[in-house]
Amino acid sequence: MITSVAFVPSTPMLIPVVAEGAAHELDDVRSASIDVVRVATDRVDDVVIVGRGEHNRLMMAGLGSMHGFGVDVEISLGDGSSDEIGLAGTIGLWLLSQAQWQGPTSVQEVTDGDDCRRLGVELAAADGARALIIVGDGSAARTEKAPGYLHPDAEAFDAEVERALRTGDVSALAALDAGRSAEVMASGWPAWQLAAACVEQSHVTSASLSVYAPFGVGYFVALWNCS
């Protein structure tokens, strides 16, 4: 069963060498993300990283890298397969390494669509105690300098995400609209949908939440405990 869910951003700037001179601007986000991953993975049997990808696929092995951002960072999963892991999965693997997790790990990549719910139910059915690391951002359109410029609904959308995470409201997280999420460029939507499906039959309590928007993008760092 799912015993804990950590929500973290998907920005590559969590990795200091990628952020370079701007690394200090993410110090708080980075520290908080590592902390919730460390707590979420305490006393679990395995970890599944969940994030947006080009296809719905569960990866037991592969290679993530930051080569696309001009830095020589590689993170391997499993038996040394060269299958490419997407950005969200790579960020999750990096955070797990910083939290010193060394147990069984897999990466579930998800796209927008109804399969998010089915995949969530499947992940929840596993034996043993399982932690989810949900990697995804809120709106990328909160300011004029944000990647998506300024969208009038961006802050209101992120406020709904914040309330759901703060209160452990699984139904509210599941109810986030796909079209609205796309309009405000919220990359976390499919992973949040899968997380909601995973724990819909559980008792969920919110243990912590921090919210950031340093570059006009909503970053949420949260921890849910499930029983």
Rosetta blueprint (number, residue, H / E / L):
1 M L
2 I E
3 T E
4 S E
5 V E
6 A E
7 F E
8 V E
9 P L
10 S L
11 T L
12 P H
13 M H
14 L H
15 I L
16 P H
17 V H
18 V H
19 A H
20 E H
21 G H
22 A H
23 A H
24 H H
25 E H
26 L H
27 D H
28 D H
29 V H
30 R H
31 S H
32 A H
33 S H
34 I H
35 D H
36 V H
37 V H
38 R H
39 V H
40 A H
41 T L
42 D L
43 R L
44 V L
45 D L
46 D E
47 V E
48 V E
49 I E
50 V E
51 G E
52 R E
53 G L
54 E L
55 H L
56 N L
57 R E
58 L E
59 M E
60 M L
61 A L
62 G E
63 L E
64 G E
65 S E
66 M L
67 H H
68 G H
69 F H
70 G L
71 V L
72 D L
73 V L
74 E E
75 I E
76 S E
77 L E
78 G L
79 D L
80 G L
81 S L
82 S L
83 D L
84 E E
85 I L
86 G L
87 L H
88 A H
89 G H
90 T H
91 I H
92 G H
93 L H
94 W H
95 L H
96 L H
97 S H
98 Q H
99 A L
100 Q L
101 W L
102 Q L
103 G L
104 P L
105 T E
106 S E
107 V E
108 Q E
109 E E
110 V E
111 T L
112 D L
113 G L
114 D L
115 D H
116 C H
117 R H
118 R H
119 L H
120 G H
121 V H
122 E H
123 L H
124 A H
125 A L
126 A L
127 D L
128 G L
129 A L
130 R E
131 A E
132 L E
133 I E
134 I E
135 V E
136 G L
137 D L
138 G L
139 S L
140 A L
141 A L
142 R E
143 T L
144 E L
145 K L
146 A L
147 P L
148 G L
149 Y L
150 L E
151 H L
152 P L
153 D L
154 A H
155 E H
156 A H
157 F H
158 D H
159 A H
160 E H
161 V H
162 E H
163 R H
164 A H
165 L H
166 R H
167 T H
168 G L
169 D L
170 V H
171 S H
172 A H
173 L H
174 A H
175 A L
176 L L
177 D L
178 A H
179 G H
180 R H
181 S H
182 A H
183 E H
184 V L
185 M L
186 A L
187 S L
188 G L
189 W H
190 P H
191 A H
192 W H
193 Q H
194 L H
195 A H
196 A H
197 A H
198 C H
199 V L
200 E L
201 Q L
202 S L
203 H L
204 V E
205 T E
206 S E
207 A E
208 S E
209 L E
210 S E
211 V E
212 Y E
213 A L
214 P L
215 F L
216 G L
217 V L
218 G L
219 Y E
220 F E
221 V E
222 A E
223 L E
224 W E
225 N E
226 C E
227 S L
